[in-house]
Amino acid sequence: MAALSPSLKWPTTFDYVHNWVLVDVETSGLRPGRDRVLSLAILRLDGHGRQMGEFSTLFNPGCDPGPVHIHGLTPARLVGAPTFEEIAPQVEALLGGGVMVAHNAQFDYDFLAHEFARARSFAPVSSRLCTLALNRLIGPATPDLKLGTLAAYYGVRQERAHDARDDVRVLSGVLRGSLEAADQLGLSLPLLTCPPRQDYRPYVPKTPCAYRNPGRWTAGGPLVQGMKVAVTGDTRVAREDLIVRSVAAGLNMVTSVSGQTSVVVTNDPGAGSSKLRRAATEGVPLIDESAYLRLLENVRPGQSKGAALPAPMPRGRAGMPGRATTAQNPSGAGAPSPADGVAQLLTGRRVLVLGGTHEEAAAARVRVVDFGASAAVNLSAKVTDVVVLPGGESDRRMARIALLGLRVHDADWLVAPAPPGPVVNESDAAEVLVRGAVIDLPDSDGTAWTVTAAWEQHTACAIDVVAFRLDVHERVAGDEDFIFYNAPEHPDGVVRLATHSPTEQAVTVDLERLPLEVSRVVVAAAIDGSATFSDVGAIEVTATRGIAAAPTVRATLDAATTERTMLLAEIYRRGEGWRLRAIGQGYDHGLVALARGYGVDVDE
């Protein structure tokens, strides 16, 4: 497919006509709630791209401005600037009534949400559009998807990178070009609903317990570092002080009771609270506050999480306990494999499969990869060929495919495809992995790795991407090692989950800061409800070194028919380095069972 040539015409397709509120923030760091907004620029456009208003300001955050070498906002420049609280009503009025647009929109949205929370309000954003996620769908022929790179591609002049006012001007041009490119491809805009939230709180660091759980407390015995301790009911010592003293002694304070809880502190064992009922069910011992405080004065040493452990018992593929489906090779028994010498006939090409049953489409995608191509899940500018299986003729994308002049083939083409011409996707040098394949990750140079999962745009069911930080025994050290929609970041900030669109979520892992006791990070997907992955189709997984970088790795994974959860990929230690494995292993059970299988205490 020839590269799209945007002319910067504002699309008039009905679904693309919105009031747009373009936003850019510069911040003192990367963690919302801990770090602060230093500058904000807002540009309002109507549905036809006409400017309706603009606003920009610096803020005095009352803290260190952070990386001045990046944003140039020195303490001297911020002196005399207003606080966010002082102009929050003005910002609220500017943000309301439109679709918020930003590049890596979750970042900007989360920072604004936390700033509004500090001002005892909430961000008036009902939906947002991430131009980074939109361009991942479009697939322009660019070396990466950074704002400056896309600006050059769409013919927009960038004058001062990391200046909020200039960045939001550049963003308007990138949005205009992106909408035209999306319109050419017939893409639905990946608008993400943002219901008003008031549950954002200032960042309060939770120091993870440094010791392994030694098990249950025995009546008359000592407390041991790493024991999980829950408190319920009124206490004579302030609850906050009790927790601080316990954490300082090396105990792991938890907010719920499970089979892993060591002891429950209570002054009223007959109160019938939910924690006490669960403790009775699980056989967790109780202790009163006075006795607990006496034991707290002499807590025995525990085993550090960084200490060497015995080698784990074999646990099977990906270490996941439980029954996995057997459909590990969707190409089916008897499906021919490409002969040596022709296996790379389609190298550099990107193939979209339409129609067929789930099994037929999965088998076709396996063949695509066998011949050296990558399998697409959405129509993009990088798609070079389309394979139409029975029923695919009625796919809504066929008319757009014809207009774009893409090569269209039937299933026979995947038996022995003739070389279809020169490589087109020179800007996409990602290594394509099949299920179970492994790649050594290059040094990150301090940049975190991001594993992104995406699926077909018109998927009807909701999918949640999650992550587990596991030790050598394939178990979480604590519930905080389960990263999911209600807990999207580990307390140490090393593993984070982001939602970029209704059909794209990503897990970012800072490998250089990952504790030594964590041997791997597993990324999985779970379907919300009764649907299965046969209803979803393939999941495309990419790994990038940096949020907007070009993919280093790409894999397209199909589960079989009845799975509701699927292990997508894992990053694991190998000597002094790290490896990534494409897994693609499905399970019939849901997310709760998946989490419990890794040792997470889940309260349904």
N, C-alpha and C positions, 0 to 999 in steps of 0.2 A: 504494500500500500504506500502510495506517495505521501510524503510528509504533509500535514495540514498546513495551510498557508493563511493564518488569520489576517483579516483585513480590518479588525477592530470595529466591526459593525455590531451594534447592540441587538441581540436576538429578540425577536418579538413572539416566539413560541409562548403560549399561554402559561405553561408550567414554569417558565423562566422569568416571568414578570412579577417582581416583588419590590417592596421598598427595602433597600439595602442599607445597612449601617456598618460601614467598614471601620475596623478597630485595630490599633497597634499599641502595644505597651512596651516600655523598656523597664526592666526590673533590677533589683539589687542582687538577685540570685535566681535559682531555678525552682525553688520549692514554694508553692503558694501556701500562705498561712504563716510561714517563717519569714520569707523574704517579702519585700514591699514593691509596689509600683512607684517608679520614679518619674515617669512621663507617660502621657496618654494623648493619643490623637484619634479623632472621630471624624469620619466623612460620611454624610448621608446622601444617598442617591435614590431617585424614584425608579419605577419599574422600567423606564426607558433610558436609564443611565444619566439623567440630568441631575446636576448637583443641587441639593436642597439645603445644605448647610454644612459647616465644618467647625471644628473646635480642637484646640490643642493646649496643653498646659504642662508645666513641671509640677512636681509635688515635693514637699519636704516630708520625708518618711520618718524622720526621727531616728535614723539608724545609719550604719555604714552603707554607702551607695554601692559597694561591691566592685565589680570589674569595670573600673573607670576606663581602662584601655580599650574596652569594647564599645561602651555607650557614650563615653566622654562626659558623663554627668558627675562632676566633682562636687564635694560638699559646698564649695564656694558658690557654684552655680545654683545650688538648691536652696541657699539661704534666702529667706523671704518668700519662697514659694508657698502656696496654700497647702494645707493638709487635705487628704482625700475627704475626710469627714466634712470639711468646710464647703466643698462644692459637690458633694454627693447628690443633692437634689437636681443640680444642673446636669450632671452626667446621667442621672436616671431619666430625665426628660429627653436627652439626646438619644439614649439607647432604646427607648420604648417604641413600639409600633413598627418594628421592622425585623428583618433577618440579619443577625449579626454575622459579619464576614471577617475572617482573619486567616493568616497563614499559620498552620498548626493551631487551630482555633481552641482546642482544649486548654492550651497553655494560657492564652489571653483570657478565656472565659473563667478559668479557675482563679486566676489572680484577681479579676474584677469581683468575682463572687466573694472572695475572702475580704476584699476591701469594703464591699458593701456590708458584710457581716460585722466588721469592726464598727461601721457607722450605724449598726442596729437596723439594717434594711436588707434587701436582697436584690440581686441583679435582675433588672426587668427585661430579660431575654427569653423569648418563648421558643425560638429556634435559631440554629446557627448553621453556617456553611463554612467548611474548611477548604480553602483553595488548594492546600496540599493534598488532601484526600481526593478532591475533584480531579486533580491532575494525575494522581495515581490511577484513576479510572480512565482518563483520557490517554495517557501513555505518550506524551510528546517525545520527539527525538532529541532529548537533552541528556547531558551527562549526569545530571542530578535534578532534584526538584526544589532547590533553594530559591528563595524569592528573587534574588538577583539573577539567577540563571533563567528562570521563567520570564523575568522582565525582558531580558535580552531576546528570548525566543519570541515573545509576543510584541516586540518592538517598542518597549517602554523604557525611557531613559531613567536610570537610577543615579541620583546625585550624592546622597549621603546615607550609606547603609547604617542601620541601627539608630537612625534618627526617626522618632515616631512619626513626625509630620511628613517627612519625605517617604517613609515606608508606607504610610497609608495612601499617599498619592500613587506610589508605584503599585500598591495592591489594587487600586481601582482599575489600572490598565491591565493587570494580570487577570482580574475578574472578568473584564470585558472580553479579553482574548480567550479565556477559559470557557466562558459561556458560549462563545461562537463555536469553539472546537467541540464542546459537548453537544451542541445543537447539530453539528455535522454528523456526529456519531449516533444521534438519537438517544443519548443517555438521559436517564432521570437524574435530577440534581440530588446529591446525597445530603439532604437537609436532615439535621438531627434535632429532635424535640428536646427542649430544655425547660422542664417544668420548674416554676419558682421554688427555690430551695432556701431554707433558713437554718439548715443544720450545719453550715460551715462554722468552724470554730478556729480561733487562732492556733497556730502550730504549737503543740506541747510535746516535746520529745519524750518518747517512751523508751527507756533503755531496756533492750532485750536482756533477759536473764542469761548470764554467761555460763551457767552450769546445767548439766543434764539432770532430768528428773530422776531421782533415785527411787521413786515409788511412794508407797503409803507411809504416813507417820504411824508409829506404833505407840499405843498408850503407855506412858511411863518412860518412853525413849526420847532421844533428842530430835530437834529439827535439823535437817541437813540441807545445805545449799542446793538449790535447784528444785526443791519441793514446790509443788503448785498449791497455793493457798488461796482460798476464797473466804470472804467475810460477808456475813448476812446479819441484818437487824441493827439495832442501836448499839453503839460502843461508847465507853466512858472517855477513852482517848479519841480525839477527833479522827474520823476515818482517813482523812488525807495524811495526818501525821503517822497513823498506824501503817499505812501503805509505804510512806517514805522510809520509815525505820525498817520495815520488812525487806524492801528492795535493797537498802544499804547493807543488810545482812546477807544478801545473796539469794533471797527467796523469790519465787516467780509468782507474783500476784495476778490472779485471774478474776474475771468478772462473771464467770459461769461455772457450774459444777458438771464434771463428767467422770467417766471411769478412770481418767488419768489424774484427777485431783487428789492431792496427798492428804489434805485436812481442811475442814471448814471451821472457821472461828465464829462462835455464836454465844450470846449470853442468854438466849431463850430457845433451847432445843425443841420446845413444843409449839413454836410459833406457826409452823406449817407453811413457811415460805416456799417458793418454787425451788430455791437452792437446797433447802432442807429436805424437801420431798425427793429431789434428785439424788441427794446424798444417801438417803435411806435406800433408794432403789439400787444404787451402785455400791453400797456398803462402804462409803467414805466415812472415816472417823470424824468425830466432833471434838472440839476443845473450847473451853470458855476463855474469855479475854485475859483474865488474870493469869491463868496457867500459860497461855500463849506468850504473854509479855515476859514471864520468867524464863521460858525456853528461848525467847528471842535474844536474851543476853549471852547465850552460849551456843550459837548455831555451829554445827560441825562442818568441816570443809567438804565440798562436793567435787565432782569430776568436771573439769572444764570441758566445754563443748569442743575446744580445739585440741583436746588430748587424742592420742592415737587410739583407734578402736580395732577390735578384731575384724578380720575379713568377713564380709557379709555372706550369708547363705545364698545360694543361687535362687533367684526369684523369677526367672523367665524374662522374656523380652520387656524392656522398659521398666522392669521391676514392679509392675502393677499387679497386686493381688486380685483375685476374682476371675470370672470366666470371660475370656475374650472371644469374639466371634471368630470363626475359622476362615472367613473370606479374606485372606491375606494376599491373594493373587487374583484380582478381579478380571484379569485377562482370560481366565477360565482354563480348565484342563484342555489340552490339545490345541490351544491357540498358538499359531506358529510364531517363532521369534525371528527377528531380522537376522539374516546370515551375516557372518563376519564380512566386513568390507562394504556393506550397504547400510550399516547401523546408523551412520551419521549423515545420511542423505539430506535430512531436513535441518541440519545444524543452523542455528541463527534464525529459524522461522518460529512463528507463534501461531498456534492452530486453535481455533474455536470449534467445539463439537456441539451440534444442535440435534435435538430429537433423540429417538431411541428410548428404550427402557433404561432405568438406572444402571443395570448391569451392562447393557450394550454400550452406553455412553462411557462408563468407567473403563471397559475393555478398550474402547477406541482411544481414550486418553493415554492408556498404558502404551498402546502402539505408537502414538504420537511421540511420546518420550523415548521409546525404544529407538526411534529413527533420529533422535538427536534434537528434536524441537521441544518447545515448552508448550504446555496445554493451558489455554486461557479459560477463565470462567466468565468474563464479560467482553463485550465488543469494545476494542480500544484502537487507537491509532497504530499500535504495534502488531495487531493481528494481521497476518499475511495470507492465511488460508482458512477456509471454513469447510468442515466435513459435515454433511447433512445425512443423518440417519433417518429411518422411517418416522414420519410425523414431524420432522424438522422443517419441512417445507412451509408449515403454517406458523412458524415462529415469527413473532412480531418484528424481529430484527432483520428478517430476510430482505425486506424492501430497502432498508438502509444499506445492507451488504451489497445489493445490486447497484445502488447509487455510488457506492464507494469503489466499485470495480474490483472487489476482492475475488481471488480464485476460489471457486466452490467445487467440492468433490463429493463423491458418494463413498460408501464404506469400502468399496474395492480398492480405492486409492491407497488405503493403509496396508494393503497386502504387499505391494512393491511399488512405492511411489517413485515416479520419474523425477529427477532433479528439476524443481520448478523455477529455477533462475537464481540470480545472485542473492547473497545474504542482504536482508533489509535492515535488521535490527542491530546495526553496529553500535548503537548507543546502549544496548542492553547486553552486557557481557556476563550476566549472572550464570553461575554454574547450576545446571538443572539436575536435581536429585530425584531418584526414584525412591519408593517406600523402602525404608531400612538403610538407605545409603548414608554415608558419613563423610564429613569434610572437616579438615583442620582449619580453624578460624585464624586468620592472620592477626598479628598484634593490633590491639585497638588504639594504641597511642593515646590512651586516656579517654577515648570516646566510647560511650556505652553502646552496646549492641541492641538492636530492636528487632523483635520477631513479630511480623504483622500477618494477621489472618484476614482473608477477604473471601466473600462468596457472591453468588449471583445476585444482581441488583433486585430482582423481583421475588426474592425468597419471602414466603408468607409468614414463616415462624421466626421467633426471636432466638438468637444464639448468643451465648455468653462465653467469652474467652477468659480463662483463668490460668494461674501459674502456681506451682508448688516448689518451694526451696527444700531440697532433700539432702539427708546425710548419706553416709555410705551404706546404711541399711535400708535406703529408699523410704525413709520416714521423715516427717516434719519434726523439727525440734520443739515447735510450739505452734499454737493456732495462728500466730501472726505470720507464719511461713506460708499460709494459704492466701494468695492474692486474688481477689474477685471483686465483683461490682460494688459490694457494700464495704469493702476494705481494699481500695485500689492501690495502696502503697504500703510496703513493709515499713515498720517504724524507723528503720535505719535509712530508708530512701533508696536502697540499692536496687530493688525490683519494683517496677511501677506498671500499672495497667492504664491504658488510655482508650477512649472510644472516639474514633474520628468520624464515623458515619454510621448509618443503620446497618451497613454490611461490611464494616471494617473496624477491627480492634487490634491493639498492639500491646506487647509486653516489652518493656525496656529493662535491660540488665547491665549494671555497671560491674563488669567482671573483675576489675582491679580492686574494687572495694568489697567484693563478696567474701564473707568470713570463711576461714579455712575449713570449718566443719561442714560447710555446704559443698557437696560434691557434684550436684547437678541441679538445674532448673528445668522443670518439665512444663511445657505449655500445652493446654488442652482446650477443647471446645465442648460445650454442653448445650443441648436444645431445651428451651423452656417450653414445657407442655408435653403433649403426647406425640408430636411429630417425630420422625426419625431422619437420619441422614439420607435415606433414599428420597425423601421429599426435598432435601436441600441440594443434593448434588455435590460437586467437588468443592473443597476448600483449598484456596491458593495460599501458600505460606511463603513469605520472603524474609530474608535476614539482611539487615543493613547496618553498617557501621556509622551510626548517626541517623537522626530522624528523617532528614530529607535526602540522604545519600542514595546513590544507585544501588540496587540489590546486589549483594555478593552471592546469595544463594536463592534459588527458587524451586519450589516443589508444589505439585498439584495432587492433592490426596483425596481419594474416594474411599469411604467406608462401604460396607455391603448394603444391607437392606433394613435391618431392625435396630441399629445402634442409635443411642440417644446421647452418648458421650464419645469423644474421640481424642486420643493423644495425638497431638500434631507434631511436636518437635521437642527435642531436649538439647540443652547445652551442658556439657559435662567436662570435668577435668580429665586431662590426659597428660601425665607427667607435669611439666611446667606450663603446658599450654591448655587450650580449650578446643573441644570439638562440638560440632552440631550434627545431630542425626534427625533425618526426616522419618517420623514414626508411622502415622496413618493407621493406628490400631484402634478399633472401635469396641464399645461395650454396650450391652443392652440396658444396663442400669443408668440412673440419672446422676446428677452432679453430687447429691448428698452421699450416695454410695461411693462415688469416685473419691471424694474428699476423705471419707472415713477410711477408705482403703489405704490412704497414705498417713493415717494417724491423726487426722484433724477431728476435733470435738465439734460436731455440728448439732446445734439445737434447732430442730425443725420447727 
